[in-house]
């Protein structure tokens, strides 16, 4: 009987661990919240860049569903057989090694706390992503970084939906800063740069010449006690509940089987 109980427990544990073996299309980076810096309230401000903003305070503010431009890097082996004149989306801020960069802001972080940023995308759009985080001083003090950021921001301003993006950013900031003192400008902030490189080959020349934008979810996930990502907390709770429930279920099943075996022995002795 103990062997049966152990077998049932092992089976349930294996069943619970199976989802952990599933690999989704996800790229991530882990970092610590930087020290607070003084954010200027006069123009130019970070809002003027028209970048999407992620904040860890709520689930709504920590997830953005958007599209990112992608391109074939000049070093891509897929372009060798197609000759010149192809390479992906025609943008002047693309990178020759990693594809097209997109910039976001990670705001209202806690200094010293561990965070994780994930990019999730569909398997129907094969793409290689590279994620990097930078402190504000690093970006503004590095010509290559400030040039890339400026080019991306300029493209956002010229986009036909830039006014809508600006309104959405303003609404998010107003909603998340409710109740804060307007004179408070010290915040823990990082820039997030995401490279998107097309990672496929097709005989369809149109898809090789112009890479379609990639639909992604960008998620900012704080670690609880710097150990466990917040998004895994419901899964851990589910595993604990199912494990405890399965233990009681296995115990009752073992008791029922033991009772049946005892009744069978008594019946044989009675004969």
Secondary structure as the mmCIF struct_conf table of DSSP 4:
data_model
#
loop_
_struct_conf.conf_type_id
_struct_conf.id
_struct_conf.beg_label_comp_id
_struct_conf.beg_label_asym_id
_struct_conf.beg_label_seq_id
_struct_conf.end_label_comp_id
_struct_conf.end_label_asym_id
_struct_conf.end_label_seq_id
HELX_RH_AL_P HELX_RH_AL_P1 UNK A 2 UNK A 17
HELX_RH_3T_P HELX_RH_3T_P1 UNK A 18 UNK A 21
BEND BEND1 UNK A 25 UNK A 25
STRN STRN1 UNK A 26 UNK A 32
HELX_LH_PP_P HELX_LH_PP_P1 UNK A 33 UNK A 36
STRN STRN2 UNK A 37 UNK A 38
HELX_LH_PP_P HELX_LH_PP_P2 UNK A 39 UNK A 40
BEND BEND2 UNK A 41 UNK A 44
HELX_RH_3T_P HELX_RH_3T_P2 UNK A 46 UNK A 49
STRN STRN3 UNK A 52 UNK A 55
BEND BEND3 UNK A 56 UNK A 58
TURN_TY1_P TURN_TY1_P1 UNK A 59 UNK A 62
STRN STRN4 UNK A 63 UNK A 68
STRN STRN5 UNK A 71 UNK A 71
TURN_TY1_P TURN_TY1_P2 UNK A 74 UNK A 75
HELX_RH_3T_P HELX_RH_3T_P3 UNK A 77 UNK A 82
BEND BEND4 UNK A 84 UNK A 85
STRN STRN6 UNK A 88 UNK A 88
BEND BEND5 UNK A 89 UNK A 89
TURN_TY1_P TURN_TY1_P3 UNK A 92 UNK A 93
STRN STRN7 UNK A 94 UNK A 95
TURN_TY1_P TURN_TY1_P4 UNK A 96 UNK A 98
STRN STRN8 UNK A 99 UNK A 109
HELX_LH_PP_P HELX_LH_PP_P3 UNK A 110 UNK A 110
TURN_TY1_P TURN_TY1_P5 UNK A 111 UNK A 112
STRN STRN9 UNK A 114 UNK A 121
TURN_TY1_P TURN_TY1_P6 UNK A 123 UNK A 124
BEND BEND6 UNK A 125 UNK A 125
STRN STRN10 UNK A 127 UNK A 135
HELX_RH_AL_P HELX_RH_AL_P2 UNK A 136 UNK A 140
TURN_TY1_P TURN_TY1_P7 UNK A 141 UNK A 141
HELX_RH_AL_P HELX_RH_AL_P3 UNK A 143 UNK A 158
BEND BEND7 UNK A 159 UNK A 159
TURN_TY1_P TURN_TY1_P8 UNK A 160 UNK A 161
HELX_RH_AL_P HELX_RH_AL_P4 UNK A 162 UNK A 176
TURN_TY1_P TURN_TY1_P9 UNK A 177 UNK A 179
TURN_TY1_P TURN_TY1_P10 UNK A 182 UNK A 183
STRN STRN11 UNK A 186 UNK A 198
BEND BEND8 UNK A 203 UNK A 203
HELX_RH_AL_P HELX_RH_AL_P5 UNK A 205 UNK A 209
BEND BEND9 UNK A 210 UNK A 210
HELX_LH_PP_P HELX_LH_PP_P4 UNK A 211 UNK A 213
STRN STRN12 UNK A 214 UNK A 224
TURN_TY1_P TURN_TY1_P11 UNK A 225 UNK A 227
STRN STRN13 UNK A 228 UNK A 229
HELX_RH_3T_P HELX_RH_3T_P4 UNK A 230 UNK A 232
HELX_RH_AL_P HELX_RH_AL_P6 UNK A 233 UNK A 270
#
